């Protein structure tokens, strides 16, 4: 079953991505200010806030749009024929616009300039491998959830990103829209624009690899037909 495209679907994707980015950046700023110089404590606070908001956003907005908030997730859903190709561009546009709005909102909430490009370079083999692994793992959580525990997907995704903050060297961006938005805030969660191309390629590679491998692993017998593949 394919989800129909309407204004509410796109609004849900934009609002969800905006609140996700606002939480990632805003909690990073708050954590850095309150952690007394402890990077580990700041990262822990940033992690918990991000995982928590993902559970909330996917639970509430999933019935409206599928709660992708991520161009790679939308692409995987297109490849699995759960989302038509004609809806991919509008979904991605909504996610990108929402992400940018979320970054601006986070900056303004903490009395920072609306947009300040980050100068935090994130690169190297370890970071790129981490992004591929993080995105691969995220797709596994989603496709595995669709196959065996659809109602648990909000928690599966939230916990996957929470874990990814700590087991990957890149702190698990795993999302092109969020990655691009994080260039707009020179704060704890920022990423320099020069580092973005490598992250995007790694995320795409991890996502496509995940679509193939996890899709094969969780493939339903043909006699059962195809599941309605929305996030919730």
C-alpha positions in Angstrom: 0.0 0.0 0.0 1.4 3.4 -1.0 0.9 6.4 1.2 -0.9 9.3 -0.7 0.9 12.6 -0.9 -0.8 15.6 0.5 0.1 18.8 2.1 -0.1 17.3 5.6 2.4 14.6 4.7 4.9 17.3 3.5 4.2 19.5 6.5 4.8 16.5 8.9 8.1 15.8 7.2 9.2 19.5 7.4 8.0 20.0 11.0 9.4 16.7 12.2 12.8 17.4 10.6 12.8 20.9 12.0 12.1 19.7 15.6 14.7 16.9 15.2 17.4 19.4 14.1 16.4 21.9 16.7 16.8 19.3 19.4 20.1 18.1 18.1 21.6 21.6 17.9 19.7 23.1 20.9 20.5 20.3 23.3 24.1 20.5 22.2 24.3 24.2 23.0 22.6 23.7 26.3 24.8 20.7 27.2 28.0 22.5 26.4 27.0 25.5 28.5 26.0 23.4 31.5 28.6 20.6 31.4 31.5 22.6 32.9 33.8 21.8 30.1 33.2 18.0 30.1 32.8 16.9 26.5 31.6 13.5 27.5 28.9 14.8 29.8 27.8 17.2 27.0 27.6 14.4 24.5 25.6 12.3 26.9 23.0 15.1 27.3 22.9 15.6 23.5 22.4 11.9 23.0 19.5 11.5 25.4 17.6 14.5 24.0 18.0 13.3 20.4 16.9 9.8 21.1 14.0 11.0 23.1 12.7 13.4 20.5 12.9 10.7 17.8 10.6 8.4 19.7 8.1 11.3 20.1 8.3 12.5 16.5 8.0 9.1 14.9 5.2 8.0 17.2 3.1 11.1 16.5 3.9 12.0 12.9 4.4 8.5 11.5 0.7 8.1 10.6 0.8 11.3 8.6 3.9 10.9 6.5 5.8 7.8 7.5 8.1 9.9 9.7 11.2 9.6 7.5 12.8 13.0 8.4 15.7 11.6 6.3 16.4 11.6 2.5 18.1 8.3 2.7 15.1 6.7 4.5 12.8 8.2 1.8 15.1 6.8 -0.9 15.0 3.3 0.6 11.2 3.4 0.8 11.1 4.4 -2.9 13.4 1.5 -3.8 11.1 -0.8 -1.8 8.1 0.6 -3.7 6.5 1.9 -0.4 6.8 5.5 -1.7 6.4 6.5 -5.4 9.3 8.1 -7.2 7.2 11.1 -7.8 7.0 11.7 -4.0 10.7 11.5 -3.4 11.7 15.0 -4.4 8.8 16.7 -2.4 9.7 14.6 0.7 13.4 15.5 0.4 12.6 19.2 -0.2 10.4 19.2 2.9 13.1 17.6 4.9 15.8 20.0 3.8 13.7 23.1 4.4 12.6 21.8 7.8 16.2 21.0 8.7 17.4 24.4 7.9 14.5 26.0 9.8 15.3 23.8 12.8 18.9 25.0 12.8 17.8 28.6 12.7 15.3 28.1 15.4 17.9 26.5 17.7 20.3 29.3 17.2 17.7 31.9 18.0 16.5 30.1 21.1 20.0 30.5 22.5 20.5 34.1 21.5 22.9 33.2 18.7 22.9 34.6 15.2 20.2 33.0 13.1 22.9 31.4 10.8 26.6 31.0 11.5 28.4 28.5 9.4 30.2 25.9 11.5 34.0 25.6 11.4 34.1 22.1 13.0 35.9 19.9 10.6 34.8 16.2 10.7 36.7 14.0 8.4 39.1 11.1 8.0 38.5 7.4 7.2 37.1 6.6 10.6 34.5 9.3 10.4 33.3 8.3 7.0 33.3 4.6 7.8 31.3 5.5 10.9 28.7 7.4 8.9 28.3 4.4 6.5 27.9 2.0 9.5 25.5 4.4 11.3 23.2 4.7 8.3 23.4 1.0 7.6 22.4 0.3 11.1 19.5 2.8 11.0 18.1 1.2 7.9 18.4 -2.2 9.6 16.4 -0.9 12.6 13.7 0.4 10.3 13.4 -2.6 8.0 13.8 -5.1 10.8 11.1 -3.2 12.7 8.8 -3.3 9.7 9.3 -7.1 9.5 8.9 -8.1 13.1 7.8 -5.3 15.3 6.1 -2.3 13.5 4.8 -0.7 16.7 8.3 -0.7 18.2 9.9 1.3 15.4 9.9 4.7 17.2 11.9 3.1 20.0 14.1 1.1 17.7 15.1 4.2 15.8 15.5 6.3 18.9 17.6 3.7 20.6 19.7 3.1 17.4 20.6 6.8 17.2 21.3 6.9 20.9 23.7 4.0 20.6 25.2 5.4 17.4 26.3 8.6 19.2 28.6 6.4 21.3 29.7 3.5 19.1 30.6 5.5 16.0 33.5 8.0 15.7 31.2 10.5 13.9 28.5 10.4 16.6 26.0 9.0 14.0 24.6 11.8 11.9 23.2 9.1 9.5 20.9 11.7 7.8 21.7 14.1 4.9 19.1 16.6 5.9 20.4 16.8 9.4 24.0 16.9 8.2 23.3 19.9 6.0 21.3 21.7 8.6 24.1 21.3 11.2 26.4 23.4 9.0 24.3 26.4 9.9 25.2 26.5 13.6 28.8 27.0 14.8 28.1 25.1 18.0 28.6 21.8 19.7 26.7 19.8 17.1 28.0 21.7 14.0 29.8 20.4 11.0 31.9 22.5 8.6 30.5 22.7 5.0 33.8 21.3 3.7 33.1 18.0 5.6 29.6 17.5 4.3 30.3 15.9 0.9 32.1 13.0 2.4 29.4 12.5 5.0 26.7 12.5 2.4 28.4 10.0 0.2 29.1 7.7 3.2 25.4 8.0 4.3 24.2 7.1 0.8 26.5 4.2 0.6 25.5 2.9 4.0 21.8 3.4 3.3 21.9 1.6 -0.1 23.9 -1.3 1.3 21.4 -1.5 4.1 18.5 -1.5 1.7 20.0 -4.5 -0.1 21.3 -6.5 2.8 18.6 -5.9 5.3 15.9 -6.1 2.6 17.2 -9.5 1.7 17.5 -10.6 5.3 13.9 -9.5 6.3 12.3 -10.4 3.0 8.8 -11.8 3.6 7.7 -15.0 1.7 6.0 -14.0 -1.5 2.8 -15.7 -0.4 2.5 -13.1 2.4 2.5 -10.2 0.0 4.2 -6.8 0.7 3.7 -5.1 4.0 2.5 -1.5 4.2 6.0 0.0 4.7 5.5 3.1 6.6 7.7 3.9 9.6 4.7 3.4 11.9 
